[in-house]
Amino acid sequence: MTTEASKLSTDLYIDGAWRASTSGRRIDVLDPSTEQVIASVADATLDDAAAAVDAAARAAAGWAATPTRQRGEILRRCYELMVRDADSLARLISMENGKALADARGEVAYAAEFFRWFSEEAVRINGDISVSPSGASRIIVQYQPIGVALLITPWNFPAAMATRKIAPALAAGCTCILKPATETPLTAYAIARLLEEAGVPAGVVNVLTTSSAGKFANAVLDDPRVRKLSFTGSTEVGRVLLRKAADSVISCSMELGGNAPFVVFDDADIDAAVEGAMIAKMRNGGEACTAANRFYVQRGVVEAFSARFAARMAELKTGDGVAADTQCGPLVNAGAVDKVASLVDDAVAKGARIRAGGKRLDRRGYFFAPTVLVDVPADADLLAEEIFGPVAPIVAFDTEDEAVAQANATEYGLVAYVYTRDLARGMRVSERIESGMIALNRGLVSDPAAPFGGVKQSGLGREGAHHGLLEFMEAKYISTNW
């Protein structure tokens, strides 16, 4: 165990206490930069899952009755503690996830902001009152906590995906069970420590890691006291969870896969488009559901854009995530490298040309060189699949209609990026692209104050903004007159 990781609690966090798994089993956590074990965490059983639901259910009434100002103040304290510990949290994320330290610092700042945002939203749970059209009654609508929530988060943003779910759940008055990914559990347990220090009551948040994710989720969702599922992960797993949640008619929020188009028109500021592409593609080394996955560039500027973009990608310093000068860290595991290499090989075999990178790095760790491909054919697998790595395929287009058609030629619809100096065109194209979020002349769309989510196979519901709070609440209508 590394010195940094040795400071952490690595047992299960249930009912305000740290406890070993009832099985006694442990899960090793690897540093993707070195392939070395840095810690091990408890491997929860179904009995542990039941204990967490029991704890959350016991705490539910008390937390729901806690004044919203008090809930908000606790969340504000969570924000302050996360800012206090930002450096150590960033290093922890870099160690277990592999992302560059600069990216990890950005994630911690983003993650903390969900605590601050929802600390303010907690006191804005406003209902409404109106007179029915017939005049016979008053219509009163108020919002109440939905109940015990199961939160399932991925490995690529271990802090932000946790706080993006915990913060609105707590603001709404819900209790929860968080199941983080086994690749990156240390960050989740570090956040549990902060929640404890901030004054979150026992049982309100429970954190469990398990190597039997499917059985764990099924057991929790089978409990009638659980009324909410919030999941971030692949569309394939999301479909399975939706089918399971249907058995108990559980409310679901799903932030699933993406296949983001990045559209550059010939009137765009090419330098700004390249800068935006570096952010949209290389944030977290491309391991993000919001990562630009397909680059559609109008034929008049495709060579200029490709040359500048490839040059920037080739200059990136690839190395150990915690190294100060690293700009692109490793992928999360060996399987991720294999997938990215396979997608690049398929594209090249079908006619694509490599302008930068295109290969694994010959060193310890799960590294793949930042890559730009041009002349990518329409039947290349990486245009249809979520790459989740530092690879950018470029396709030329001629007309606006063609760009929109190519952007929409996917089952996904999470985010899209559009670059043009013509605001009318930018707004027109933004409205035509089938996506839950559009970044117009920007390489970054995520903001705690904005509703994050997709359409089509990219998910259900929204996180962030006031929308994210309402995902954890039920509207109650009361009919009366006076």
C-alpha positions in Angstrom: 0.0 0.0 0.0 1.3 3.4 -0.9 1.9 6.1 1.8 -1.0 8.2 0.3 -3.4 5.3 0.2 -2.4 4.0 3.7 -4.0 7.1 5.2 -7.5 6.0 4.0 -10.2 3.9 5.4 -10.7 1.0 3.0 -13.5 -1.0 4.8 -17.2 -0.6 4.1 -18.9 2.5 5.3 -22.3 1.5 6.7 -24.5 3.3 9.2 -21.7 5.8 10.1 -19.1 3.1 10.9 -16.3 1.5 9.1 -16.6 -2.3 9.0 -15.0 -5.3 7.2 -17.0 -7.3 4.7 -18.9 -10.2 6.2 -16.9 -12.4 3.8 -13.5 -11.0 4.8 -12.6 -10.8 1.1 -10.6 -7.8 -0.3 -10.3 -6.2 -3.8 -6.9 -5.0 -5.0 -6.7 -1.5 -6.4 -4.0 -0.9 -9.1 -2.2 2.2 -10.3 -2.7 2.2 -14.1 0.6 4.0 -14.5 2.7 1.2 -12.9 0.3 -1.8 -12.8 1.2 -2.1 -9.1 -1.2 -2.7 -6.2 -1.6 0.5 -4.2 -4.3 -0.7 -1.7 -7.1 -3.2 -1.2 -10.7 -2.5 -0.2 -13.4 -4.6 1.4 -15.5 -6.8 -0.9 -19.2 -6.4 0.1 -21.6 -9.3 0.3 -25.3 -9.4 -0.1 -25.6 -9.3 3.7 -23.5 -6.1 3.7 -25.9 -4.7 1.0 -28.9 -5.5 3.2 -27.2 -3.8 6.2 -26.7 -0.7 4.1 -30.3 -0.6 3.1 -31.4 -1.1 6.7 -29.2 1.8 7.8 -30.5 4.1 5.0 -34.1 3.2 5.8 -33.6 3.9 9.5 -32.1 7.3 8.8 -34.6 8.3 6.1 -37.3 9.8 8.2 -35.0 11.8 10.4 -33.0 13.2 7.4 -36.2 14.0 5.5 -37.4 16.0 8.5 -34.1 17.9 8.9 -34.7 21.5 8.0 -33.5 22.4 4.5 -31.3 25.1 5.8 -29.5 22.6 8.0 -29.1 20.1 5.2 -27.7 22.9 3.1 -25.2 24.0 5.7 -23.9 20.4 6.0 -23.5 20.3 2.2 -21.7 23.6 2.3 -19.3 22.2 4.9 -18.7 19.2 2.5 -17.7 21.7 -0.1 -15.3 23.5 2.2 -13.7 20.3 3.3 -13.2 19.1 -0.2 -11.5 22.3 -1.2 -9.3 22.0 1.9 -8.2 18.5 0.8 -8.1 19.2 -2.9 -4.4 18.4 -3.4 -4.5 15.1 -1.6 -7.8 14.1 -3.3 -6.3 15.0 -6.7 -3.2 12.8 -6.1 -5.4 10.0 -5.0 -7.5 10.2 -8.1 -4.4 10.2 -10.3 -3.0 7.2 -8.5 -6.0 4.9 -8.8 -7.4 6.3 -12.1 -4.3 7.3 -13.9 -5.5 10.6 -15.1 -3.0 13.5 -15.3 -2.7 15.4 -12.1 -3.9 18.6 -13.8 -7.1 16.8 -14.9 -7.5 15.3 -11.4 -7.3 18.8 -9.8 -9.9 20.0 -12.3 -12.1 17.1 -11.3 -11.9 17.8 -7.6 -12.8 21.4 -8.2 -15.8 20.3 -10.3 -16.8 17.7 -7.8 -16.7 20.1 -4.9 -18.9 22.5 -6.8 -21.8 20.1 -6.7 -21.8 20.3 -2.9 -21.8 24.1 -3.0 -24.5 24.2 -5.7 -26.9 21.8 -4.0 -26.2 23.4 -0.6 -27.9 26.5 -2.2 -30.6 24.5 -4.0 -31.6 22.7 -0.8 -33.6 25.7 0.4 -35.3 26.3 -2.9 -37.6 23.3 -3.0 -40.6 25.4 -4.0 -44.0 24.1 -4.6 -46.9 26.0 -6.2 -50.5 26.8 -5.7 -53.2 27.7 -8.2 -57.0 27.7 -8.7 -58.4 24.9 -10.8 -59.9 26.1 -14.1 -63.4 25.3 -12.9 -62.9 27.3 -9.7 -64.0 24.4 -7.6 -60.7 23.8 -5.8 -57.2 24.9 -5.1 -54.3 22.9 -6.6 -51.4 22.6 -4.2 -48.2 21.0 -5.4 -45.3 20.2 -3.0 -42.2 18.2 -3.4 -41.1 15.4 -1.0 -38.0 13.2 -0.9 -38.4 10.1 -3.1 -36.8 7.8 -0.5 -33.8 5.5 -0.2 -31.6 5.8 -3.4 -29.0 3.5 -4.9 -26.2 5.4 -6.6 -23.9 3.6 -8.9 -20.8 5.4 -10.3 -18.1 4.7 -12.8 -14.3 4.8 -12.6 -13.5 7.7 -15.0 -14.6 10.5 -12.7 -14.6 8.9 -9.2 -15.1 12.1 -7.3 -17.4 14.1 -9.6 -19.8 11.3 -10.4 -20.2 10.6 -6.6 -20.8 14.1 -5.6 -23.1 14.8 -8.6 -25.4 12.1 -7.1 -24.8 12.4 -3.4 -25.3 16.2 -3.2 -28.8 16.4 -4.8 -29.9 13.3 -2.9 -29.0 14.8 0.4 -30.3 18.2 -0.5 -33.7 16.6 -1.4 -33.8 14.8 1.9 -33.0 11.3 0.6 -30.6 8.7 2.1 -28.4 6.6 -0.1 -26.2 3.7 -0.8 -23.2 4.5 -3.1 -21.5 1.7 -5.0 -18.4 3.0 -6.7 -16.4 1.2 -9.4 -13.9 -1.3 -8.1 -11.1 0.3 -10.2 -11.4 3.6 -8.2 -12.9 3.0 -4.8 -10.4 4.9 -2.7 -11.8 8.3 -3.8 -15.3 7.3 -2.8 -14.1 6.3 0.7 -12.2 9.5 1.0 -15.4 11.4 0.2 -17.2 9.3 2.9 -14.7 10.5 5.4 -15.4 14.1 4.4 -19.2 13.6 4.7 -18.7 12.2 8.2 -16.5 15.1 9.2 -19.1 17.6 7.8 -21.8 16.2 10.0 -23.8 13.9 7.7 -25.7 11.7 10.2 -25.1 8.0 10.4 -26.9 6.0 7.8 -27.6 8.9 5.5 -24.8 7.9 3.1 -23.4 4.4 3.0 -20.5 3.4 0.7 -19.8 -0.2 -0.4 -17.5 -1.8 -2.9 -18.2 -5.2 -4.3 -16.8 -7.6 -7.0 -20.3 -8.9 -7.6 -21.9 -5.7 -8.9 -24.8 -7.3 -10.7 -25.9 -9.4 -7.7 -25.4 -6.4 -5.4 -27.6 -4.1 -7.5 -30.3 -6.8 -7.9 -30.4 -7.4 -4.1 -30.7 -3.7 -3.3 -33.3 -3.0 -6.0 -35.4 -6.0 -4.8 -35.8 -4.2 -1.4 -39.2 -2.4 -1.5 -37.7 0.4 0.7 -35.4 1.5 -2.2 -37.2 3.9 -4.5 -34.5 5.5 -6.6 -31.7 4.3 -8.9 -29.2 6.8 -10.2 -26.6 5.2 -12.5 -23.7 6.5 -14.6 -22.1 4.0 -16.9 -22.4 2.1 -20.2 -25.7 1.9 -22.1 -25.4 -1.9 -22.1 -25.4 -2.0 -18.2 -28.0 0.7 -18.1 -30.4 -1.4 -20.1 -29.9 -4.3 -17.7 -30.5 -2.1 -14.6 -33.6 -0.5 -16.2 -35.1 -4.0 -16.8 -34.4 -4.9 -13.1 -35.8 -1.6 -11.8 -39.0 -2.2 -13.8 -39.8 -5.1 -11.5 -40.4 -2.7 -8.6 -41.3 0.4 -10.7 -38.3 2.2 -9.3 -37.6 5.7 -10.5 -34.4 5.8 -12.6 -31.9 8.4 -13.7 -29.5 7.1 -16.3 -26.4 8.9 -17.6 -25.2 6.4 -20.2 -22.8 6.2 -23.2 -22.0 8.9 -25.7 -20.7 9.2 -29.3 -20.1 12.9 -29.4 -19.7 14.6 -32.8 -17.4 17.6 -33.1 -18.4 19.7 -36.1 -16.1 22.3 -37.6 -17.5 24.5 -40.4 -15.3 26.3 -42.9 -16.1 29.7 -41.4 -14.9 28.6 -37.9 -11.9 30.1 -36.1 -9.6 27.2 -36.7 -7.2 28.0 -33.8 -10.2 28.2 -31.4 -11.6 25.0 -32.8 -8.3 23.2 -32.3 -8.1 24.5 -28.7 -11.7 23.3 -28.1 -10.9 19.9 -29.7 -8.0 19.4 -27.3 -10.3 20.0 -24.3 -13.3 18.0 -25.7 -11.1 15.1 -26.8 -8.4 14.9 -24.2 -10.1 15.8 -21.0 -9.3 12.8 -18.8 -7.3 11.3 -21.7 -10.5 10.7 -23.7 -12.0 8.5 -21.0 -15.2 10.5 -20.7 -18.7 10.1 -21.9 -18.6 13.7 -23.1 -15.4 13.2 -25.0 -15.5 14.2 -28.7 -15.7 10.9 -30.5 -16.2 11.8 -34.2 -14.7 14.9 -35.8 -16.6 16.2 -38.8 -14.7 19.0 -40.6 -15.9 20.9 -43.6 -13.7 20.1 -46.6 -12.4 23.6 -47.1 -10.6 23.6 -43.7 -10.1 19.9 -43.1 -6.4 19.9 -43.9 -5.6 23.0 -41.9 -7.6 21.7 -38.9 -6.1 18.2 -39.1 -2.5 19.4 -39.4 -2.8 21.8 -36.4 -4.7 19.3 -34.3 -2.3 16.4 -35.0 0.6 18.7 -34.1 -0.9 19.5 -30.8 -1.7 15.9 -30.0 1.8 14.8 -30.9 3.3 17.3 -28.5 1.4 16.0 -25.5 3.6 14.7 -22.7 2.4 11.1 -21.8 3.4 9.7 -18.5 2.6 8.7 -14.9 -0.6 10.3 -13.8 0.9 11.9 -10.7 3.9 13.4 -12.5 3.7 17.2 -12.5 4.5 17.4 -16.3 2.2 14.7 -17.5 -0.5 15.9 -19.9 -1.9 12.4 -20.9 -1.9 9.6 -18.4 -2.6 5.9 -18.9 -5.9 4.2 -19.7 -7.6 2.6 -16.8 -6.6 -1.0 -17.5 -5.2 -3.4 -20.1 -8.6 -4.2 -21.6 -9.1 -0.5 -22.3 -5.8 -0.4 -24.2 -6.7 -3.5 -26.2 -10.0 -2.0 -27.2 -8.5 1.3 -28.4 -5.8 -0.5 -30.3 -8.4 -2.7 -32.0 -10.4 0.3 -33.1 -7.4 2.1 -34.5 -6.3 -1.1 -36.3 -9.7 -1.5 -37.8 -9.9 2.0 -39.1 -6.4 1.8 -40.7 -7.2 -1.5 -42.3 -10.3 0.1 -43.9 -8.3 3.1 -45.3 -7.7 5.7 -42.5 -4.3 7.4 -42.3 -2.5 8.1 -39.1 -1.5 11.7 -38.6 -0.3 11.3 -35.0 0.3 8.4 -32.6 -1.6 5.3 -33.5 0.2 2.8 -31.3 0.7 1.5 -27.7 3.6 2.9 -25.8 6.4 0.5 -25.0 6.6 1.0 -21.3 5.1 -0.3 -18.1 1.5 0.9 -17.6 -1.6 1.0 -19.7 -0.5 3.7 -22.3 -1.7 4.5 -25.8 -0.3 7.4 -27.7 -2.5 10.4 -28.4 -3.8 9.7 -31.9 -5.3 11.5 -34.9 -6.7 9.6 -37.9 -7.8 11.2 -41.2 -9.7 9.9 -44.2 -11.6 7.7 -41.8 -14.2 5.6 -43.8 -17.9 5.6 -42.8 -17.7 1.9 -41.9 -14.9 2.2 -39.4 -15.9 0.8 -36.0 -14.6 3.7 -34.0 -17.2 6.0 -35.6 -20.0 3.8 -34.3 -18.5 2.9 -30.9 -17.5 5.0 -27.9 -13.7 5.1 -28.1 -13.0 6.0 -24.5 -9.4 6.8 -25.2 -7.0 9.4 -26.8 -8.0 8.8 -30.4 -9.6 11.4 -32.7 -11.0 10.2 -36.1 -11.5 13.0 -38.7 -14.1 12.9 -41.5 -14.6 15.5 -44.2 -18.0 16.8 -45.1 -19.4 19.3 -47.7 -22.8 20.7 -46.6 -24.6 21.6 -43.5 -27.2 19.0 -44.1 -24.5 16.4 -44.5 -22.9 17.4 -41.2 -26.2 17.2 -39.3 -27.0 13.8 -40.8 -23.6 12.4 -39.9 -23.8 13.9 -36.4 -27.2 12.2 -35.9 -26.2 8.9 -37.4 -25.8 7.2 -33.9 -28.0 5.6 -31.3 -26.5 8.0 -28.8 -27.2 11.6 -28.0 -25.4 12.9 -25.0 -23.4 16.0 -26.2 -22.2 17.6 -29.5 -19.7 20.3 -30.3 -20.2 22.9 -33.0 -17.7 25.5 -34.2 -18.7 28.3 -36.6 -18.5 32.1 -36.6 -22.0 32.3 -37.9 -24.3 32.5 -34.8 -27.4 31.8 -36.9 -25.9 28.7 -38.3 -24.6 27.7 -34.9 -28.0 27.9 -33.3 -29.7 26.3 -36.3 -27.4 23.3 -36.3 -27.6 23.1 -32.4 -31.3 22.7 -32.7 -31.1 20.1 -35.4 -28.6 17.8 -33.7 -30.2 15.1 -31.6 -28.3 15.6 -28.3 -29.1 16.6 -24.8 -26.3 19.1 -24.6 -24.5 21.3 -27.2 -21.2 23.1 -26.8 -21.3 26.0 -29.3 -17.8 27.3 -29.9 -16.7 25.7 -26.6 -14.8 22.6 -25.8 -16.4 22.1 -22.4 -20.1 21.7 -21.6 -20.2 20.3 -18.0 -21.4 22.8 -15.3 -23.0 21.9 -11.9 -25.6 24.7 -12.6 -26.6 23.2 -16.0 -28.8 20.1 -16.6 -26.5 17.3 -17.7 -27.9 14.4 -19.6 -28.7 12.9 -23.0 -31.4 11.7 -25.3 -31.9 8.4 -27.3 -29.6 5.7 -25.8 -27.6 8.2 -23.8 -29.9 8.2 -20.9 -32.9 9.3 -18.9 -33.2 12.4 -16.6 -30.8 15.1 -15.8 -28.1 15.8 -13.2 -27.0 19.2 -12.0 -29.1 22.4 -12.0 -32.4 22.4 -10.2 -33.4 19.5 -12.5 -30.9 17.3 -10.6 -32.6 18.0 -7.3 -36.1 17.2 -8.7 -34.8 13.8 -9.8 -34.7 12.8 -6.1 -38.2 14.2 -5.3 -41.8 13.2 -5.9 -44.4 15.8 -6.7 -47.4 15.6 -4.4 -50.7 17.2 -5.4 -53.2 18.2 -2.8 -56.7 19.3 -3.8 -58.6 21.5 -1.4 -60.6 24.6 -1.1 -61.1 27.3 1.5 
